[in-house]
């Protein structure tokens, strides 16, 4: 697992307006664990990863192998008129 999971977890949680505490309750872990997953300090079990994907309504492969922040970015035309 690794950095993409951590980055995607934080991105999805924040973009959905879910606190670490609330997500922890939904997944069945404490907020400290969510924070440690987000910083890639510890690696969640596959059962926890599956539960995160379910709770955040994201396909498991997307959570693990895509850069969701980049893939979902809206590109703004910054060219001058």
C-alpha atoms as one frame of an Amber mdcrd trajectory, in Angstrom:
protein
   0.000   0.000   0.000   1.633   3.259   0.559   1.723   6.857  -0.276  -1.189
   6.925  -2.746  -3.539   5.385  -0.200  -2.470   7.948   2.403  -2.783  10.859
   0.012  -6.137   9.671  -1.349  -7.528   9.020   2.120  -6.757  12.564   3.249
  -7.992  14.087  -0.019 -11.292  12.177   0.021 -11.921  12.751   3.715 -11.324
  16.482   3.441 -13.218  16.901   0.164 -16.241  15.190   1.722 -15.977  17.337
   4.858 -15.498  14.371   7.182 -13.409  14.792  10.333 -10.807  12.216  11.315
 -12.937  11.419  14.329 -16.089  10.836  12.250 -14.267   8.703   9.681 -12.705
   6.702  12.494 -16.158   6.024  13.931 -17.424   4.962  10.510 -14.481   2.623
   9.901 -14.158   1.345  13.463 -10.819   2.888  14.466  -9.855   6.006  16.404
  -8.981   9.394  14.908  -5.301   8.943  15.741  -5.226   5.862  13.534  -6.809
   7.799  10.665  -4.167  10.487  11.084  -1.371   7.923  11.109  -2.776   6.332
   7.927  -2.900   9.759   6.283   0.744  10.439   7.103   1.737   6.924   6.033
   3.089   6.318   9.530   1.259   3.000   9.766  -0.335   0.725   7.188  -3.960
  -0.326   7.610  -5.076  -3.912   7.267  -6.739  -4.862   3.988 -10.020  -5.190
   5.911  -9.682  -1.579   7.043  -8.812  -0.422   3.520 -11.905  -2.180   2.182
 -14.032  -0.503   4.868 -12.552   2.920   4.038 -13.370   2.397   0.353 -16.921
   1.382   1.246 -17.465   4.301   3.630 -16.004   6.849   1.201 -17.876   5.316
  -1.733 -14.796   4.706  -3.861 -13.659   1.626  -5.754 -10.833  -0.163  -3.954
  -8.403  -0.098  -6.926  -8.988   3.648  -7.356  -8.205   4.251  -3.688  -4.941
   2.341  -3.948  -3.485   3.073  -7.388  -4.839   6.408  -8.643  -3.838   9.896
  -7.591  -7.409  11.008  -6.983  -6.513  14.621  -6.226  -4.749  14.942  -9.570
  -7.296  12.880 -11.527 -10.167  14.972 -10.139  -8.476  18.337 -10.510 -10.320
  20.910 -12.537  -8.015  22.651 -14.935  -8.589  26.360 -15.107  -7.666  28.422
 -18.156  -5.183  30.938 -16.832  -4.291  32.446 -20.185  -4.712  36.188 -20.363
  -7.392  37.734 -22.549
